[in-house]
Amino acid sequence: MVRNSVAILTEDPLVVRDCHLNGDEPVAHPRQFTPFEERWGERIDTGFGGTSLVEVDGEKGVGAVYYLINDNENYRHAGIARVEIINDAPTVTQRLGEHGWWWDCSTMAKYGDIAAYRDVNSDYIYVWGHPPKTVTEWPATEYVYQARVKAKDAFELDRYEYWWGRKKGWRREVLKGSEHDPESAVMWGVGQGQVVFSEWFRCYIYIHLNLDGPKVALRTADRVEGPWSEDREIYTAEPINGGFVYAGVAYPFLDETGRTLTIAFTNNNHVQVIRVTFG
């Protein structure tokens, strides 16, 4: 069983290059990208919900992946792993934290389960996550909270800052428990997605599948902290066999002018791709 894997995108968004393949015959299969560790009580069926792989040091080929540890729908902890290019493939070389995680999701937000973004206009990496797992009542479950760190400090937990809202701004103290409220949230009602900076519109765009159904939606903001606009729905997917449609991601490097934006999403274990042309 593989709970997450990684592939390398080509210039054609419909074609990827699989890496870290095993020796299965007649068809090789990808190995797990973020490894589970039995010494930490993890098993082969432990889930690692990763969102975005972000650049830390491009010259050295170092990146980071943020993930949510899922033990049979018990979203226990959120963490980060160091990723390096080895044999031309992104490879997890270290999971940070004494037990492979940094944020205890019983009191802290699930940082990284919504999105992660390396800002092209600053030195920062931003990560977003839902509230702690102890928040169980709607609509509070749908708020999203934000942390950031300078890319060079991505593997230093004490260098992270947390968004406490428009009045308090960024602070080193992590939000806990009841401090997760509408004031300290940056968004509400979004699914897993991705942030890009649009050269066409000169603003940030958040791409995701919204809560109203399998609809690809965009939100915009002048700053990564927001305020973010309401959804602009641009495409409705047809669920395959009634399955779940989720996890919108974008490939802005396929058109650096920003006039078009290629977007992919998962539709019942199928990855579908659309291209949006802006007027």
N, C-alpha and C positions, 0 to 999 in steps of 0.2 A: 504494500500500500504506500502510495506517495501522496502526501498532503499538500505539497507545493513543489513547483519546479520552475525552471527558467529557460527561456529560449531567446535567441538573438534575432531582432527584426532586420529585414533587408530593406532595400529601397522600394520593394513592392510590399505593401502592408498585408497582402494575402499570403505572403511567403515568409516563414521564419526558419531559422537554423537551430535545430535541437542541439543541446550540448549536455555534457555529463550523462551520457547514455550508459546503460548497463550492458551485460553480455547476453541478454535474452535472445533466443532464437525462435522463429526466424526474424522477429522484429524486436529491435532493442527499444527499451523504454527509459525515460529520464529518471535519474536518481533524485532524491529529495534535495532541495536547494538549501533551506534552513534546517540543519540537522537536529534531530531529537537526541536527548541525552538521558540514558537510563539512570545515571548517577543522580540526576535531579528529579527522578520519579516520572520521567516522560516515557512514552511508549511509541510504537510505530503508528498508532492511531491518534496520537496527539496532533492537533491542528495548529498551523502557524499561518494566521491570516495576514499576509503581507500586502501592502498597497504599492508604494512607489519605490523604486531603486533610485537613489539620488547620488549625485557626484559630490565627493568630499575633496579630492585632489586629482584633477584630470591629468596632470603631468605624470603623476606616479601611478595612475590607474587604480585609485582607491575610491570606493563608494560606500554607501550604507543602505541597509534595508531595515525598515521598522516593521514590527510584526506584533500580532496579538495571539497569545497562547490560548488555545481553545481545547479544553478537556471535556468532551461530550456536552457542548453548549455551556460549559462553565468557563466564562472568559476570565481567567485567573490573573494574568499579568500581561504587561506590554513591555517590549524590549527593542533592542537594536543590535544588529550584527555588522561587523566589518566585512566588506566585500573587496576582493582584489581580482585583477585580471591575471589568470593563470592559464597558460596554453590557449590564449585568445578567448577565454570564457570567463564570465563573472563567477567568482567562487567565494562562498562564505568561509572566512579564515578564523573568525572569532565571534562568539556571542558574548556581549558585555554583561557584567553583573555577576555577583557571586554564584547565583543559580540561573544565569542566563536571561535575566530580566531586570528592569529598572523600576517600573511603576506597578505598584500593587493595586489592581483594579477593584478591590473592595472599598478603597477610599479615594483613589485617583482616577482621572480620566483614562480612557483606552487610547492613549496617544499613538497615532499611526494607523489606527484601524479604518480611518476615513480617507486620509490622503497624506502625502509628504511631498515637499516641493523645494527644490534648490532655486532660490530667487536669482534671476538673471540680472536684476538691477541692484543687488546688494551682496553682502558676504554671507547672508543667512540661509539656513535650512529651516523651513516651517513644517510642523506636523500637526494634524488635526485628529481628534478622537471624540467618541461619544462619552457620556458621563460614566461614573463608576457603576459596576454591575448591581450595586445595592439600590440604584435608582431604577424603579420598576414600573412606575405609573406614567402613562401617556398624559400630556405631551412632553413631560420632562425628559423622557427617554430619547427624544429626538434632537436635543440641543447638542451643539458641537463646540469643543473647547480647543484651545490652540497653545502650542509651545514653539519656541524658536531657539536656535543656537547658531553661532558663527560656524561656518563649515569646518574651519581648522580645529574647532573644539568639539566636533560632533561626538567624539567618544569619551567626553568628560561630562559626567552627569551634573556636576556642580556648576557648569557653565551655562546650563539651560535657563531660559526665562519663560515665564508663563503669563498669559494675557488675563488680567483681572478686570477688564472692562474699560469703557471710555474714560471714566473718572480716575481710575487707579493706574491704568496702562500696564506696562511690562514690569514684572517683579521676579526676583530669583526664587521666592517662596512658591512652592507648588500648591495648587488648589487642592483642598481636601474636603470630603463630605459635603456639608451644606453650602460650602463656598461655590459649588457648582450650581449656578442659578442663571436666570435669563440675562442678568447684567454682565456676568463674566463670560457668557457664550459669545461666539462670533457668528454662528449661523444656527438655523433650525430647519429640520425637515429635509436633509439631503442624504443621498446614498453615497456609497464609496465612489470616489471619483479622482479627478486630477485638476491641478491648477496649471495654467499656462499664462504667459504674458503675450498678448496679441499686439504685434507690430501694426496690424491694420487698424485697430481701434485705439491703440496706445492705452490699454488697460489690462487688468487681470481678468481671466475667465476661469470659472469653475465649471467643469463638465461632469455630469453625473446622471444617474437614472433616478427620477424623482419618486415620491411616495404615492403619487396618484395612479401609478401603473407603469407599464414598461415604456416610459417616454424619456427620450434623451433630452436633457434640459441644460441650459446655460445660465449662470449668474455672473455678473460683472462687478468689479470694484476698482477704485483708483489706487487703493493700498491693500496689501495682503491682509491687514487687520480688518478690512472692511471700512464702512458698512457695505454689505453685499446687497445687490438688487434682488428682486423677486425672480422666480424662474421664468425663463423664456423657452418654451417647449418647441423643439425643432424637428423631432422625428418620433414616431410611434412604432415600436417593434411588435411583431406578432409572436407571442410566446410559442415555442416549439413544444407540442404535446402538453400544453398547459404548464410548462416549466417556469422556473424563476429567471428573470432578466435583471442583470445587475452589473456593477463594476465598470463604469465608463472610464476609458482612458483615451488620451489624445496623443497624436504624433506631430507636434508642431514643426519638427525639423524637415518634414516632407514638403513644406512650403514656408520658407522663412519670411515671405512677404506678409503672411497672415491672411491673405485673401481667401484661401481655402484652409479647412482644418479637417484632417482625417481622424475619425473617432471609432474606437472599437468597444465592444461590450460583450458580455457573456450571456448567451441565451440557451438555458438548459444544457450546459456543457458544450455548446457550440460557440465559437468566437465569431461574431459578425462585425463587419466593417462598413462604415458609411463615410462619404466625403461631403462636407458642408461648404457651400460657396456663399460668401457674404457679399451683399450689395454695396 
